[in-house]
Amino acid sequence: MKTAFITGANKSIGFETARQLLQQGYHVYLGSRTLENGLKAVQQLNSEGLHKVEAIQIDVTDQGSVKTARAEIGFKTETLDVLINNAGINGGMPQSALQADISAFRRVFDTNYFGVVMQYSGRFLTNGVGIVHVDVWQQNGRPPARF
Ligand SMILES: NC(=O)c1ccc[n+]([C@@H]2O[C@H](COP(=O)([O-])OP(=O)(O)OC[C@H]3O[C@@H](n4cnc5c(N)ncnc54)[C@H](OP(=O)(O)O)[C@@H]3O)[C@@H](O)[C@H]2O)c1
């Protein structure tokens, strides 16, 4: 059975991705910043008849959390077929890049950039794993920053 791990999958795009992979027969590890929200999402999917899904607590900005999630998944499966880096924030968009507070940039980079790098340092990768990055923002086909 194919396996997938999706970060930020307790709602929105990540949740819908989990649903569709489950419908295709994947076993899904549903990443959620809080376990409580992850378990609620799993309950919702279970109520739709989708059962091959488990909640995994992961905050992609916290190295300890990433390591713990990796260890937890490592106990459950030897390989991941698909890793979806979906967790992301928009940093308060829309706003002008020149007026945005530097702390907004830091939060976005921590989550959308270093959060992805952290997955690599946490060795989520196995031979042949397919990686999907969702956390790239565009507006009307253009980069979102307005100068
Ligand atoms: N919606 C769009 O138009 C659009 C366009 C382009 C790209 N994207 C990208 O697509 C991805 C999903 O977007 P969305 O609209 O579904 O966003 P969303 O509704 O805001 O959901 C984001 C998910 O990421 C999680 N998350 C945020 N920070 C996290 C962290 N530090 N660690 C772990 N999880 C974290 C959130 O968890 P909590 O529930 O705990 O907050 C939530 O589950 C994002 O990466 C976004 O940048 C979205």
The ligand as an SDF file (V2000), in Angstrom:
LIG
                    3D

 48 52  0  0  0  0  0  0  0  0999 V2000
   -5.0640   29.1670   -0.6660 N   0  0  0  0  0  0  0  0  0  0  0  0
   -4.3510   29.6890   -1.6580 C   0  0  0  0  0  0  0  0  0  0  0  0
   -4.8250   30.4770   -2.4800 O   0  0  0  0  0  0  0  0  0  0  0  0
   -2.9100   29.2880   -1.8620 C   0  0  0  0  0  0  0  0  0  0  0  0
   -2.2450   29.7360   -2.9760 C   0  0  0  0  0  0  0  0  0  0  0  0
   -0.9310   29.3760   -3.1680 C   0  0  0  0  0  0  0  0  0  0  0  0
   -0.2800   28.5950   -2.2300 C   0  0  0  0  0  0  0  0  0  0  0  0
   -0.9440   28.2020   -1.1260 N   0  0  0  0  0  0  0  0  0  0  0  0
   -0.1990   27.3760   -0.1760 C   0  0  0  0  0  0  0  0  0  0  0  0
   -0.9000   26.1600   -0.0070 O   0  0  0  0  0  0  0  0  0  0  0  0
   -0.7110   25.6880    1.3210 C   0  0  0  0  0  0  0  0  0  0  0  0
   -2.0630   25.4490    1.9540 C   0  0  0  0  0  0  0  0  0  0  0  0
   -2.8290   26.6390    1.8370 O   0  0  0  0  0  0  0  0  0  0  0  0
   -4.2450   26.7540    2.5180 P   0  0  0  0  0  0  0  0  0  0  0  0
   -4.9930   27.7960    1.7990 O   0  0  0  0  0  0  0  0  0  0  0  0
   -4.8290   25.3840    2.6500 O   0  0  0  0  0  0  0  0  0  0  0  0
   -3.7970   27.3530    3.9520 O   0  0  0  0  0  0  0  0  0  0  0  0
   -4.5560   27.3030    5.3740 P   0  0  0  0  0  0  0  0  0  0  0  0
   -6.0180   27.1220    5.2170 O   0  0  0  0  0  0  0  0  0  0  0  0
   -4.0810   28.5110    6.0990 O   0  0  0  0  0  0  0  0  0  0  0  0
   -3.9540   26.0080    6.0550 O   0  0  0  0  0  0  0  0  0  0  0  0
   -2.5870   25.9800    6.3260 C   0  0  0  0  0  0  0  0  0  0  0  0
   -2.2460   24.7160    7.0710 C   0  0  0  0  0  0  0  0  0  0  0  0
   -0.8520   24.8060    7.4280 O   0  0  0  0  0  0  0  0  0  0  0  0
   -0.7440   24.6200    8.8410 C   0  0  0  0  0  0  0  0  0  0  0  0
    0.3960   25.2950    9.4090 N   0  0  0  0  0  0  0  0  0  0  0  0
    0.6710   26.6140    9.4490 C   0  0  0  0  0  0  0  0  0  0  0  0
    1.8230   26.8280   10.0920 N   0  0  0  0  0  0  0  0  0  0  0  0
    2.2770   25.6070   10.4760 C   0  0  0  0  0  0  0  0  0  0  0  0
    3.4070   25.1580   11.1900 C   0  0  0  0  0  0  0  0  0  0  0  0
    4.3280   26.0030   11.6780 N   0  0  0  0  0  0  0  0  0  0  0  0
    3.5730   23.8220   11.3760 N   0  0  0  0  0  0  0  0  0  0  0  0
    2.6570   22.9480   10.9030 C   0  0  0  0  0  0  0  0  0  0  0  0
    1.5410   23.3080   10.2580 N   0  0  0  0  0  0  0  0  0  0  0  0
    1.3630   24.6240   10.0410 C   0  0  0  0  0  0  0  0  0  0  0  0
   -2.0570   25.1370    9.4150 C   0  0  0  0  0  0  0  0  0  0  0  0
   -2.2260   24.6250   10.7230 O   0  0  0  0  0  0  0  0  0  0  0  0
   -3.1910   25.3450   11.7980 P   0  0  0  0  0  0  0  0  0  0  0  0
   -4.5900   24.8940   11.4630 O   0  0  0  0  0  0  0  0  0  0  0  0
   -2.6940   24.8480   13.1010 O   0  0  0  0  0  0  0  0  0  0  0  0
   -3.0100   26.8240   11.6180 O   0  0  0  0  0  0  0  0  0  0  0  0
   -3.0250   24.5600    8.3820 C   0  0  0  0  0  0  0  0  0  0  0  0
   -3.2500   23.2030    8.6320 O   0  0  0  0  0  0  0  0  0  0  0  0
    0.0750   26.7490    2.0580 C   0  0  0  0  0  0  0  0  0  0  0  0
    1.4420   26.3730    2.0800 O   0  0  0  0  0  0  0  0  0  0  0  0
   -0.1300   28.0000    1.2100 C   0  0  0  0  0  0  0  0  0  0  0  0
    0.9720   28.8790    1.3210 O   0  0  0  0  0  0  0  0  0  0  0  0
   -2.2420   28.5290   -0.9120 C   0  0  0  0  0  0  0  0  0  0  0  0
  1  2  1  0
  2  3  2  0
  2  4  1  0
  4  5  1  0
  4 48  2  0
  5  6  2  0
  6  7  1  0
  7  8  2  0
  8  9  1  0
  8 48  1  0
  9 10  1  0
  9 46  1  0
 10 11  1  0
 11 12  1  0
 11 44  1  0
 12 13  1  0
 13 14  1  0
 14 15  2  0
 14 16  1  0
 14 17  1  0
 17 18  1  0
 18 19  2  0
 18 20  1  0
 18 21  1  0
 21 22  1  0
 22 23  1  0
 23 24  1  0
 23 42  1  0
 24 25  1  0
 25 26  1  0
 25 36  1  0
 26 27  1  0
 26 35  1  0
 27 28  2  0
 28 29  1  0
 29 30  1  0
 29 35  2  0
 30 31  1  0
 30 32  2  0
 32 33  1  0
 33 34  2  0
 34 35  1  0
 36 37  1  0
 36 42  1  0
 37 38  1  0
 38 39  2  0
 38 40  1  0
 38 41  1  0
 42 43  1  0
 44 45  1  0
 44 46  1  0
 46 47  1  0
M  CHG  2   8   1  16  -1
M  END
$$$$
